[in-house]
Amino acid sequence: MTAHQTSPPLSVISDLARDMAPSQRFQQLLATIRQVLPCDAAALLQLRGTELIPLAVDGLSTDTLGRHFVTDDHPRLARILLSHEPVRFAADSPLPDPYDGLLHAVEGDLHVHDCLGIALYLQGVPWGVLTLDALNANAFDQIDPAELRYLARLSEAVIRVAELTNQLQSRTEHHQAMTQALVADGQQQLIGSSRAMQQLQREIEMVAHSDLAVLITGETGVGKELVARQVHGLSNRARAPLIYLNCAALPENLVESELFGHTRGAFSGAVQSRVGKFELAHGGTLFLDEVGELPLTVQPKLLRALQSGEVQRVGSDSHHQVDVRIIAASNRDLHREVAEGRFRADLYHRLGVYPIAVPSLRERQKDVLLLAGHFLEQNRRRIGLRGLRLDASAREALLAYSWPGNVRELEHLISRAVLKAQAGQDGNRRLLTISAELLALGGPQSDIPQQTLAATVNTTLPLAQSLRDATEHFQVQLIRQVLEKHQNNQSRAARELGVDRGNFSRLVRRLGI
């Protein structure tokens, strides 16, 4: 290229660092090429399957962008695509030109002009073609093939930057959409107008905008994870990730690796390095669910990470600085766990800077009907029914029940009742009514004779003890009876008692059964 021709390509190179849409970037590339080379039209086409799709044109009619050029129907484009060197077609070439009649400067058909094309590759794979056309049949006589190769590499660089930028933007948008969806889901699920729920909402809004560690407590199934999502969603870290870790679901020997990561070969099975949850949550929030299940051996390392903001991967000598907000949750009484030596006091105080107690469904009065309506609507949409409703007997039964499994139990109960209602009706019926009979609120627990429960309560509870001790004593007696009934099969016992299998196993361990 001559000295006066080098400036435009340099401007394209400098534009690689600018933020612009791919279409704008491609259009600017073609405009630059037309300044550098004596051509009247230029086009950039991407290969998609067996078609070449115009992404940008300069000097061709606008409707060219709406055309798809099947390579089998356009031998010139096919030849360009199959060549690793620039291809120039003679003015009298018998091969039809795909752009005949499409040049801006000419009305009608045009059969004699100069035409060349360059195949473009990304990482060794054909990406598409760059085509150049001129009205003068001898326009490209003086072009050095090296200049064309240079333009090909420049075009490939522009395309690569556009694709990488587009991928990065898509990933960012996807991540933000997922975060917003989680937050929206959490807000949608925290349903209730009871005084207890109003107080919970005030607590969430009060602590959300701070960076204080939050400890969420409450019975199994009350929605502790949903509270954590809403705290994160209302915080200044809402656009950063919310990383979840269930401390109870991990073997003791893997907890440290999950939290802090590990290097390749750090232990048997560590075939490659892995980033821990702390590093993944950098800039965002780390939610430690069932934190009361953390082994005592790991607790000092977690405390050190919280105090210093530094994490060390298993098998590594280096440290990583992280900026993470901690939200923890537990259905255990951690204060009591500390008193009994099962949880470190310093870690408990570090995690529980701001405690939030999620009320049980028993404390939420008529919220049960609001939640039931929400779950009915979910099932209605999923199944495609016109309507689902509760009759008076069902509403009375829902309000009278004690809900040991809380909101989760209610959700599962409604889903079962809807399936029963649907199975018992004509397939054409689109409006179903849920009755108390379908709810079967005696549930699995009704299999335990009521006189047995009464005897347990009336004759086996020692006097002069706290309500908590009395409750645990009752739980021990009842669980032992059900386990004996099922020959110590914990899955069947958990199902009969209407509790989650994992939570049941942890309860058995905690009670020392």
Secondary structure by P-SEA (a helix, b strand, c coil): cccccaaaaaaaaaaccccccaaaaaaaaaaaaaaaccccbbbbbbbcccbbbbccccccccccccccccccccaaaaaaaacccbbbbccccccccccccccccccccccbbbbbbbbbbcccccccbbbbbbccccccccccaaaaaaaaaaaaaaaaaaaaaaaaaaaaaaaaaaaaaaaaaaaaacccccaaaaaaaaaaaaccccccbbbbbbcccccaaaaaaaaaaacccccccccccccccccccccccccccccccccccccbbbbccccccccbbbbbcccccccccaaaaaaaaaaccccccccccbbbbbbbbbbbbcccaaaaaaaaccccaaaaaaaacbbbbbbcccccccaaaaaaaaaaaaaaaaaccccccccaaaaaaaaaccccccaaaaaaaaaaaaaaaaaaccccccbbbbcccccccccccccccaaaaaaaacccccccccaaaaaaaaaaaaaaaaaaaaccaaaaaaaaacccaaaaaaaaaaacc
